[in-house]
């Protein structure tokens, strides 16, 4: 999925205004200006459109974890330079403190059925033989289910 779309959908799900989004970025020590944020939300064909980089989305998601669960002691997690759907899915799961059954219930709200073993494959290490890449459809269904659940 496109990072800008993920940010847009998450901000809609949690009903975040611009100030709240900037505050979440700041929790992970990522400096985003109000102008940059506005450009992230523009349509792709707009000349002012700015692509949200993987590191910036990772920073936002790390900030969301801090916002929802509190700051942990010690050094804070550094934002990944490269982000995939599996990492986005996992960070959202962590931020909301969802267990496997909770994630399955959210997916079912979006009319997608997965078993626990299928689901756990998304959260394994990439080197594990049971690892499975999370498709755009699965991540989109999860975001859709979250919207239904939280609204």
N, C-alpha and C positions, 0 to 999 in steps of 0.2 A: 504494500500500500504506500501511497505518497505521504511523507511525513507531515506535510501541511494539512492533509485531510485528517490524519490521526489526531493532530492537535485540535483541529476544528471540532471533530466529533467528541473528543474528551471534554473540551471546554463547554460544549452543549450539554453533555450528559451531566456534568457537575454544576451547570449553570454558573460558570465562572465569567466574571466581567474582565475587562482588560487589566484593571489593577490587580485582581486576584491572580491572573495568569502571570503577570510580571513578578508578583510576590512569590509564586511557586518556582519560577525560574531562579529567583534570587536565593531561595533556600538551598539550592545546590551551587551557589556562587557563580551563576551564569548571568552575565550582564546582557540583557536585551533591552533595547530602547523602545519607547512607545511607537516610534515610526517603523522600526523593524517589525514589531508585532502586527501593526496595521498591514504591512506589506505581506506578512505570512498569510493573512486571511484574504488577500485579494485573489481574484480568479487568475488562472495560469496565463491567460491571454492578455492580461493587464500589463502595461509596460513597467509598473512599479512592483509587480509580483516579485517576491523574494523566496527562494527555496529554503526550507527549514533543513539544515544539515543534520546528519545522524547524531553528532555530538550534542547539538542543541536540543533535539528531541530526547535524547538520553538524559540530559541535564534536567529537562522539564519533568520527565518520569521519575528521576531520582528525587526531585523536589516534591513531587506528588506523594511519594512514599514517606518523606519526612513530614509533609503536611497532614497526611492521614494517620500515620503511626507514631510520629514523634522522632526526634533526632536521637541517633544512637551515640553512645560514648565512643571516644577514639576518633581516628581519622575517618572522614566521610568517603563514601564510594566515589571514585572518579568516573566521569561519564565515558562511555565507550565511544571510540572513534568510528566504529562501524556497527550499525544496528540492523537486526533483522526482525521479522514478525515474531519469532519465538521469544526474543528478548523483550519486545514490547508487551506481548501477552504475559510473560512472566512478571514484568515490573508492575503491570496493572493488577495481576493476581496478588502480588505481595502488598501493594498499596492498600488494597481492599481486604487484606487478610482472608482471602478465600481459600477454602479447602477444595479438594477434588470434587466432592459432591456439590458444592456451591457453584463451581465453574460449570459443571454438567447441567445444573438447573438453569443457569444463565443462558447457556447455549440452547437449551430446549425452549426457552422463551422466544428465541429467534428461529425455532423450528429446525435445529440441527442436533442430531443425536450422536453422541460419542460415548464410548465406554471408558472406564478408568484407565485401562491399559493404553488405549489410543491417545487419551489425553496426556498421560504421563510421558509419552514419547516426545511431546513438544517441549518438555521441561528437562530433558536429559542433556548431558554434555554432547556436543557435536561429534565427538570421537566414539561415543557409545554405539554399539551395533543396532540398538533399538531406537536411536534418535530418528525423529521425523521432522522435516521442515514444515512449519506452519504456513499454510496457504493464505492468500489474501481473503479467500472466502471464509475461512475459519475465523480469522481475526475480525473481519467485518461482522460476522455473525455474533461474535463475542461482544463487540461494541454495541451492536443492535440490541442484544439481550440485556446488556447493562443499562441502556437507555430505558428499556421497558421496565426493568426492575427498580431503577432509582427515580423514575418520574411518576 
